[in-house]
Amino acid sequence: MSDKPSAAEAGEAAAPDGPILTGKSESTGFSPAYTNYVLVMVTLVYVINYLDRQILGILSKQIKVEFNLEGWQIGVLNGPAFALLYAILGIPIALLADRTNRRTLITLSMTLFSLMTVLSGYAKHYWHLLAFRIGTGIGEAGTGPAINSIIADLYPPQKRAAALSFYTAGLNIGLLIGFFGGGWIAEHYGWRHAFWAAGIPGLILAVVVQLTVREPKRGMVEKLEDKSGAQGFWTVARYLWAQPSFRWMSVGTGLNAFGGYAGITFIPLFLYYSHGLKEAQIGLVLSILTGVFGALGTYLAGVFADRFGAKDVRWNLYVPIIAVFVAIPFAPFFYLTDNIYIALTAAIVPSLVGAAYVGPAYAVTQRLVPLRMRATAVALLLFVLNVIGYGLGPPVIGYFADLLTPWAGNDSYRYAMLFGMITALSGAYCYWRATRTLKTDIARVVESGAS
């Protein structure tokens, strides 16, 4: 099949979303305070999303012991069990988000994944927990693309990377709560209570979002009148596939996520087995590293991308590339030293820049498509990210750890996770390749009047 869509498909996909509105319009009637309120609320959704998604990492040791699991089984719970349906269903749900009320879709999805998290605390067998993790993935598939689309309707392109990075920092806050709160609860009350404590707040927040957040008019911040209909999946897919920058960027995003998701899964076990830390200690340490330093770095990555990207859009991808090369020298010190203080000090910089790629990648994706493709385009990005990063990262690293166990014993996790350095460098290369055509690809969309 040709990389380029047919002339008819390209014309349909790139057709202007509507005439430029002039003067003051009700479509721009949201106050800055309300716009920021919506950003905070959807960020809280992502906090709960990531809390429910990743709390399993800090609970893995107790679950591993209770169910007598191998490393690869823990990897499956943290990876494919969640990621495959999350990635696959994200596409049809995103197509729905491009057609229907996104706020309601977000709250329904949040209700489902929060309920699945609560039910995880009642699992009596491994396959019970596996099923509930699959349910969590189904629920969480409905939030990301819809939220990205809403943010794009509230913030102009020159401020979008910072807004999306603020939202993305919700993952770090979710990890902070999950590691610290989950570790403390697990040590004092057991892993089941930690699942219950993580799931219940999402049910409450879903009601608050439904009652207080309004559905924004599509394209309002760019003063585009939304008259065109949403496009079909293959039209969107071919439109994006025809842009080399998206192809390289999506694969690079997945490769960057590979080591990150594996780390969230196995670093708690590494700190337990190689350094003798207890659950509450691990939770405190990781909550500071990922929640404080990680949130700060994730947000600042978007700020820098916006600032430098105002002059050259390629800085949206240069920032994550620089982040990889800044972090790589510290990884061996973190994983290989026997001194816990050196290890934790070395972990600060990788934690600071570990998710620097996410906000800029979202922002670039939004600029590569028309209004009614935005949610679907983000879903396609997330599909590639999650298949490579979430679907492969934890089970592959878990499998490597199992292979190394006869030689390294419980220290196998420290050596297995070094493989993430290779995937991170590969991701940086993909981002560099994307910069070579990014300007041309965005110019093509702008010239067509589609964005």
C-alpha positions in Angstrom: 0.0 0.0 0.0 1.3 3.5 -0.8 2.4 5.7 2.1 0.3 8.5 0.7 -3.5 8.7 0.9 -5.5 9.0 -2.3 -6.2 12.5 -3.7 -9.8 12.2 -2.5 -8.8 11.1 1.0 -6.2 13.8 1.3 -8.7 16.4 0.1 -11.3 15.2 2.6 -8.8 15.0 5.5 -7.2 18.3 4.8 -10.4 20.3 4.1 -10.7 23.4 6.2 -12.6 22.9 9.4 -14.5 26.1 8.7 -14.1 29.7 7.9 -12.0 31.8 10.3 -14.3 33.6 12.7 -13.8 37.3 13.2 -14.6 39.5 16.1 -15.7 38.4 19.5 -17.6 35.1 19.5 -19.3 32.9 22.1 -16.9 30.2 21.1 -14.1 32.2 22.9 -16.2 33.0 26.0 -14.4 30.9 28.6 -12.5 33.0 31.1 -8.8 32.3 31.8 -9.8 31.2 35.3 -12.3 28.7 34.0 -9.8 27.4 31.3 -7.2 26.8 34.0 -9.8 25.1 36.1 -10.6 22.7 33.3 -6.9 22.0 32.9 -6.6 21.3 36.6 -9.6 19.0 36.6 -8.4 16.9 33.6 -5.0 16.8 35.2 -6.6 15.3 38.3 -8.3 12.7 36.1 -4.8 11.8 34.8 -3.5 11.7 38.4 -6.1 9.1 39.3 -5.6 7.4 35.9 -2.0 6.9 36.6 -2.5 6.1 40.3 -4.8 3.2 39.4 -2.6 2.1 36.5 0.8 2.1 38.3 0.0 1.3 41.9 0.5 -2.3 41.0 4.3 -1.6 40.9 4.7 -0.9 44.6 2.4 -3.9 45.4 4.2 -6.3 43.2 6.4 -7.8 45.9 3.4 -8.8 48.1 1.4 -10.0 45.2 4.4 -12.0 43.9 4.7 -13.8 47.2 1.0 -14.4 47.8 0.4 -15.9 44.3 3.9 -17.4 43.9 4.5 -15.6 40.6 7.5 -15.5 38.3 9.0 -12.2 37.1 7.4 -12.5 33.6 4.0 -12.9 35.2 4.5 -9.7 37.2 5.5 -8.1 33.9 2.3 -9.4 32.2 0.2 -7.9 34.9 2.0 -4.5 34.7 2.2 -4.6 30.9 0.1 -6.5 28.3 -2.8 -7.3 30.7 -3.4 -3.6 30.8 -1.8 -2.2 27.7 -3.1 -4.3 24.8 -6.8 -3.5 25.2 -5.9 0.0 26.4 -4.0 0.6 23.2 -6.5 -1.2 20.8 -9.7 0.2 22.3 -8.2 3.7 22.5 -8.7 4.0 18.7 -12.5 3.3 18.4 -13.1 5.3 21.6 -11.1 8.2 20.2 -13.2 8.0 17.0 -16.2 8.4 19.3 -14.5 11.3 21.1 -14.2 13.1 17.7 -17.9 12.8 17.2 -19.6 13.1 20.7 -19.4 14.8 24.0 -15.8 14.3 25.3 -16.5 15.3 28.9 -19.2 12.6 29.3 -16.9 10.1 27.7 -14.2 10.9 30.1 -16.4 10.6 33.2 -17.9 7.2 32.1 -14.4 5.9 31.4 -13.1 7.1 34.7 -16.0 5.4 36.5 -15.2 2.1 34.9 -11.4 2.1 35.5 -11.9 3.2 39.1 -14.4 0.4 39.7 -12.0 -2.1 38.3 -9.3 -0.9 40.6 -11.6 -1.3 43.6 -12.4 -4.9 42.4 -8.7 -5.7 42.1 -8.5 -5.6 45.9 -10.9 -8.6 46.0 -8.8 -10.8 43.7 -8.4 -14.3 45.1 -6.3 -15.8 42.2 -3.8 -14.5 39.7 -6.3 -14.7 36.8 -8.8 -12.6 38.8 -6.2 -9.8 39.1 -5.4 -10.3 35.4 -9.1 -9.8 34.5 -9.5 -6.7 36.6 -6.3 -5.2 35.1 -7.8 -5.8 31.6 -10.9 -4.0 32.8 -8.8 -1.1 34.1 -7.2 -0.9 30.6 -10.6 -0.8 28.9 -11.7 2.1 31.2 -8.6 4.2 30.9 -8.6 3.9 27.1 -11.4 6.5 27.0 -9.6 9.4 28.8 -6.3 10.3 27.1 -7.4 11.1 23.5 -10.5 13.0 24.7 -8.6 15.1 27.2 -5.9 15.9 24.6 -8.6 17.1 22.2 -10.2 19.3 24.9 -6.9 20.9 25.9 -6.2 21.6 22.2 -9.5 23.5 22.1 -8.6 25.6 25.2 -4.9 26.6 24.5 -3.4 28.0 21.3 -0.5 26.1 19.6 2.2 28.4 21.0 1.0 27.5 24.6 -0.1 24.0 24.0 3.1 22.1 24.8 3.2 23.7 28.3 -0.5 23.0 28.9 -0.1 19.4 27.8 3.0 19.0 29.9 1.2 20.4 32.9 -1.5 17.7 32.3 1.2 15.1 31.7 2.8 15.9 35.0 -0.4 14.3 36.5 1.4 11.0 35.8 4.2 12.0 38.2 1.7 13.1 40.8 -0.2 9.8 40.4 3.1 8.0 40.9 3.9 10.1 44.0 0.6 9.1 45.5 0.8 5.5 44.4 4.3 4.9 45.6 4.1 6.8 48.9 0.5 6.1 49.8 0.4 2.6 48.3 3.7 1.6 49.9 2.6 2.8 53.3 -0.8 1.2 53.1 0.6 -2.1 51.7 3.2 -2.3 54.6 0.6 -1.6 57.3 -2.7 -3.0 55.9 -1.8 -5.1 52.9 -2.0 -4.7 49.1 -5.8 -5.2 48.9 -6.4 -2.0 51.0 -4.1 -0.1 48.7 -6.2 -1.0 45.7 -9.4 0.1 47.5 -7.8 3.4 48.5 -6.7 4.1 44.9 -10.0 3.3 43.3 -12.6 5.1 45.4 -11.4 8.8 44.8 -11.9 8.3 41.0 -15.5 7.5 41.5 -16.0 10.8 43.4 -13.9 12.8 40.9 -16.0 11.4 37.9 -19.1 13.0 39.4 -17.3 16.4 40.0 -16.1 16.5 36.4 -19.4 15.7 35.0 -21.2 18.4 37.0 -18.6 21.2 36.7 -16.8 20.9 33.3 -18.4 22.1 30.1 -17.7 20.6 26.7 -15.7 23.3 24.8 -16.5 24.1 21.2 -14.0 22.5 18.9 -11.5 24.9 17.4 -12.6 27.8 19.5 -9.1 28.9 20.5 -8.0 29.0 16.9 -11.2 30.8 16.0 -12.1 28.0 13.5 -15.8 27.2 12.9 -16.3 23.5 13.3 -18.5 22.5 10.3 -16.7 19.4 8.9 -17.6 16.0 10.0 -15.3 13.6 11.8 -13.2 11.3 9.5 -13.0 7.6 9.4 -10.2 5.6 10.9 -8.4 4.7 7.7 -8.6 8.3 6.5 -6.9 9.5 9.7 -4.4 6.7 9.7 -3.4 7.3 6.1 -3.2 11.0 6.6 -0.8 10.5 9.5 1.1 7.7 7.8 1.9 10.0 4.9 3.8 12.2 7.3 7.3 10.8 8.0 7.7 13.0 11.1 4.7 11.2 12.8 6.0 7.8 11.9 9.4 8.4 13.4 8.0 10.3 16.4 5.5 7.6 17.4 8.1 4.9 17.3 10.5 7.1 19.2 7.9 7.8 21.8 7.3 4.0 22.3 11.0 3.3 22.7 11.3 6.1 25.2 8.4 4.6 27.2 9.9 1.1 27.1 12.4 1.8 29.9 10.0 4.0 31.8 7.2 1.5 32.2 9.7 -1.3 32.9 11.3 0.9 35.6 7.9 1.6 37.3 7.3 -2.1 37.4 10.7 -3.4 38.6 12.5 -0.6 40.4 10.5 -1.3 43.6 11.6 -5.0 43.4 15.2 -3.8 42.7 15.2 -1.5 45.7 13.7 -4.3 47.9 16.0 -7.1 46.8 19.3 -5.3 46.0 19.1 -2.6 48.7 16.9 -4.1 51.4 14.3 -1.3 51.5 10.8 -1.9 52.9 7.6 -1.0 51.1 7.0 2.2 52.9 10.7 3.3 52.4 10.5 2.4 48.7 7.2 4.3 48.4 8.7 7.4 50.1 11.9 7.4 47.9 10.0 6.8 44.6 7.3 9.3 45.5 10.0 12.0 45.8 11.9 11.0 42.7 8.9 10.5 40.3 6.4 12.7 42.0 8.4 15.8 42.9 11.4 15.8 40.5 9.5 14.0 37.8 6.5 16.4 37.8 8.8 19.4 37.7 10.9 18.1 34.8 7.8 17.0 32.8 6.2 20.4 33.1 9.4 22.3 32.4 10.0 20.2 29.2 6.8 21.6 27.8 7.7 25.1 28.8 11.1 24.9 27.1 9.5 23.3 24.1 7.0 26.2 23.8 9.6 28.8 24.3 12.2 27.5 21.8 9.5 26.0 19.6 8.1 29.5 18.9 11.1 30.1 16.7 11.7 26.6 15.5 9.0 24.0 15.9 11.6 21.2 15.8 12.5 22.2 19.4 9.4 20.2 20.4 11.5 17.1 19.6 15.0 18.5 20.4 14.0 18.9 24.0 13.3 15.2 24.5 16.4 14.2 22.6 18.6 16.4 24.9 16.7 14.9 27.9 17.8 11.4 26.9 21.5 12.3 26.6 21.4 14.1 29.9 19.9 11.1 31.7 21.9 8.2 30.2 25.2 8.8 32.1 23.4 8.5 35.5 21.6 5.2 34.8 24.6 2.9 35.4 25.3 4.6 38.8 21.7 4.1 39.9 21.5 0.4 38.9 25.0 -0.9 39.6 26.2 0.8 42.8 25.7 -1.0 46.1 25.6 2.3 48.0 21.9 3.3 48.4 22.8 7.0 48.8 24.8 7.1 45.6 22.0 5.2 43.8 19.3 7.6 44.9 21.4 10.7 44.1 22.1 9.3 40.6 18.4 8.7 40.1 17.4 12.4 40.5 18.4 13.5 36.9 16.7 10.5 35.1 13.6 11.1 37.2 13.6 14.8 36.3 13.7 14.2 32.5 12.2 10.7 32.3 8.8 11.9 30.8 10.1 14.9 29.0 9.0 13.5 25.6 5.2 13.1 26.4 3.9 16.7 26.4 5.9 17.8 23.3 4.8 14.6 21.4 1.2 15.3 22.2 1.6 18.9 21.0 3.2 18.0 17.8 0.6 15.4 17.0 -2.2 18.0 17.5 -0.5 20.2 14.9 -0.3 17.5 12.3 -4.0 17.0 11.9 -7.4 18.9 11.5 -9.8 19.5 14.3 -11.9 16.4 14.0 -8.9 14.1 13.8 -7.2 15.3 17.0 -8.5 12.6 19.4 -8.0 9.8 16.9 -4.5 11.1 16.1 -3.5 11.0 19.8 -5.0 7.5 20.1 -2.8 6.3 17.2 0.2 7.8 19.0 -0.8 6.1 22.2 -1.4 2.9 20.4 2.2 2.8 19.2 3.5 4.1 22.5 1.7 1.5 24.6 2.3 -1.5 22.3 6.1 -0.8 22.4 6.5 0.8 25.8 3.8 -0.8 28.0 3.1 -4.0 26.1 6.8 -5.0 25.6 8.7 -3.1 28.3 7.6 -4.9 31.6 7.4 -8.4 30.2 10.7 -8.2 28.3 12.6 -6.8 31.2 10.9 -9.3 33.5 12.0 -12.1 31.1 15.6 -10.9 31.1 15.5 -10.8 34.9 14.4 -14.4 35.0 17.2 -15.4 32.6 19.8 -13.6 34.7 18.5 -15.0 38.0 20.7 -18.2 38.0 23.8 -16.0 37.6 22.8 -12.8 39.5 20.2 -14.0 42.0 18.0 -11.3 43.3 20.3 -8.7 41.7 19.0 -9.8 38.3 16.6 -6.7 38.2 19.5 -4.2 38.3 21.2 -5.7 35.3 18.0 -6.4 33.3 16.9 -2.8 33.5 20.1 -1.5 31.9 18.5 -2.6 28.6 16.3 0.5 28.8 19.4 2.6 28.0 19.5 1.1 24.5 15.8 1.7 23.8 16.1 5.3 25.1 19.0 6.0 22.7 17.0 4.4 19.9 14.1 6.6 20.7 16.3 9.7 20.6 17.5 8.7 17.1 13.8 8.3 16.0 13.0 11.8 17.3 16.0 13.2 15.3 14.8 11.5 12.2 11.3 13.1 12.8 12.9 16.6 13.0 14.1 16.3 9.4 10.5 16.5 7.9 8.6 18.1 10.8 8.5 21.6 9.4 7.4 20.4 6.0 4.7 18.2 7.4 3.2 20.9 9.6 3.4 23.5 6.7 1.4 21.1 4.5 -1.4 21.0 7.1 -1.3 24.7 7.7 -1.3 25.5 4.0 -4.3 23.3 3.4 -6.3 25.2 6.0 -6.8 22.1 8.0 -5.3 23.2 11.3 
